Amino acid sequence: MFCLECGQVLPVKERVCPRCGWSPRERVANPPDKEGTNLSSFMIPARTEPDFKIFSPPKVSGLAVTGLIVSIFIGIVGLVICLIAKSQIDKSNGQLAGGRIVTIGIVVACINMFLGLLLAL
């Protein structure tokens, strides 16, 4: 803490400034200073809530991961799940992540269906 009169650094347990004799309690108890001005007009009000938002990383969509896994085994079902997950991620306004997972799932599902058609012929 610093002395408001002389700028001296005050030790933690000191109640009075060793250089000028200023006391934080004296300042609070006697608001008018030497010139008679009211120090309460210079006091900064305490903030009730912070200026910043607490950052929390977005959650990965479970449906996106499920769609990727299912698209490896059953292409059309995985494709449908991935498309639903993509729609939910787009509507979440940044609350859900997993766009790349969905894209990979869609590609894997398409490859799976294409290979299935080739093997059927």
C-alpha positions as CSV (number, residue, x, y, z in Angstrom):
1,M,0.0,0.0,0.0
2,F,1.2,3.6,-0.7
3,C,0.8,6.7,1.4
4,L,-1.6,9.1,-0.3
5,E,0.2,12.1,1.2
6,C,3.9,11.5,0.3
7,G,3.9,8.3,-1.9
8,Q,6.0,6.3,0.5
9,V,5.5,2.5,0.3
10,L,3.9,1.4,3.6
11,P,4.9,-1.9,5.2
12,V,2.0,-4.4,5.4
13,K,1.5,-4.1,9.2
14,E,2.1,-0.4,9.5
15,R,-0.9,1.7,10.5
16,V,0.9,5.1,10.1
17,C,3.2,6.4,7.4
18,P,6.8,6.5,8.8
19,R,7.7,9.6,6.7
20,C,4.7,11.9,7.1
21,G,2.5,10.3,9.8
22,W,-0.5,9.8,7.5
23,S,-3.0,7.1,8.6
24,P,-5.5,5.4,6.3
25,R,-8.0,5.2,9.2
26,E,-7.6,8.9,9.9
27,R,-8.4,9.7,6.2
28,V,-11.6,7.6,6.4
29,A,-12.6,9.0,9.8
30,N,-12.0,12.6,8.9
31,P,-13.1,13.1,5.3
32,P,-12.3,16.8,4.9
33,D,-8.6,17.3,4.3
34,K,-6.3,20.3,5.1
35,E,-8.0,22.5,2.5
36,G,-11.5,21.6,3.6
37,T,-12.4,19.6,0.5
38,N,-14.4,16.4,1.0
39,L,-12.4,13.4,0.0
40,S,-15.4,11.2,-0.6
41,S,-15.9,13.0,-3.9
42,F,-12.5,11.7,-5.0
43,M,-13.2,8.1,-4.0
44,I,-13.8,5.5,-6.7
45,P,-16.9,3.4,-6.2
46,A,-16.4,-0.3,-5.8
47,R,-17.4,-2.4,-8.8
48,T,-20.2,-5.0,-8.3
49,E,-19.5,-7.0,-11.4
50,P,-16.4,-7.4,-13.6
51,D,-16.0,-5.6,-17.0
52,F,-14.9,-8.8,-18.7
53,K,-16.8,-12.0,-19.4
54,I,-15.4,-15.2,-18.0
55,F,-14.1,-17.3,-20.9
56,S,-15.2,-20.8,-21.1
57,P,-14.2,-22.9,-24.1
58,P,-17.0,-24.3,-26.2
59,K,-18.1,-27.9,-25.6
60,V,-17.4,-30.5,-28.3
61,S,-20.7,-31.7,-29.7
62,G,-21.3,-35.3,-28.7
63,L,-23.4,-35.8,-31.8
64,A,-20.5,-34.8,-34.0
65,V,-18.3,-37.5,-32.4
66,T,-21.0,-40.1,-32.6
67,G,-21.6,-39.2,-36.3
68,L,-17.9,-39.7,-37.1
69,I,-17.8,-43.1,-35.4
70,V,-21.0,-44.3,-37.0
71,S,-20.0,-43.1,-40.4
72,I,-17.0,-45.4,-40.3
73,F,-19.3,-48.4,-40.1
74,I,-22.7,-47.4,-41.5
75,G,-22.3,-44.6,-44.1
76,I,-25.8,-43.3,-44.5
77,V,-26.7,-43.3,-40.8
78,G,-23.4,-41.5,-40.0
79,L,-24.1,-39.0,-42.7
80,V,-27.5,-38.1,-41.3
81,I,-26.1,-37.8,-37.7
82,C,-23.3,-35.6,-39.0
83,L,-25.7,-33.3,-40.8
84,I,-27.9,-33.0,-37.7
85,A,-24.8,-32.2,-35.6
86,K,-23.6,-29.6,-38.1
87,S,-27.0,-27.9,-37.9
88,Q,-26.8,-27.8,-34.1
89,I,-23.3,-26.4,-34.1
90,D,-24.2,-23.7,-36.5
91,K,-27.2,-22.7,-34.4
92,S,-25.3,-22.7,-31.1
93,N,-23.6,-19.3,-31.6
94,G,-20.2,-20.6,-30.6
95,Q,-21.3,-22.7,-27.6
96,L,-20.7,-26.0,-29.4
97,A,-17.5,-26.9,-31.2
98,G,-16.8,-29.8,-33.5
99,G,-17.2,-28.4,-37.0
100,R,-14.1,-30.2,-38.3
101,I,-15.2,-33.4,-36.7
102,V,-18.5,-33.1,-38.5
103,T,-16.7,-32.4,-41.8
104,I,-14.5,-35.4,-41.4
105,G,-17.5,-37.5,-40.6
106,I,-19.4,-36.4,-43.7
107,V,-16.4,-37.1,-45.9
108,V,-15.9,-40.6,-44.3
109,A,-19.6,-41.4,-44.7
110,C,-19.5,-40.4,-48.4
111,I,-16.4,-42.5,-49.0
112,N,-18.0,-45.4,-47.1
113,M,-21.1,-45.2,-49.2
114,F,-19.1,-44.9,-52.5
115,L,-17.0,-48.0,-51.6
116,G,-20.2,-49.9,-50.7
117,L,-21.6,-49.1,-54.1
118,L,-18.4,-50.2,-55.8
119,L,-18.3,-53.5,-53.9
120,A,-22.0,-54.1,-54.6
121,L,-21.4,-53.9,-58.4
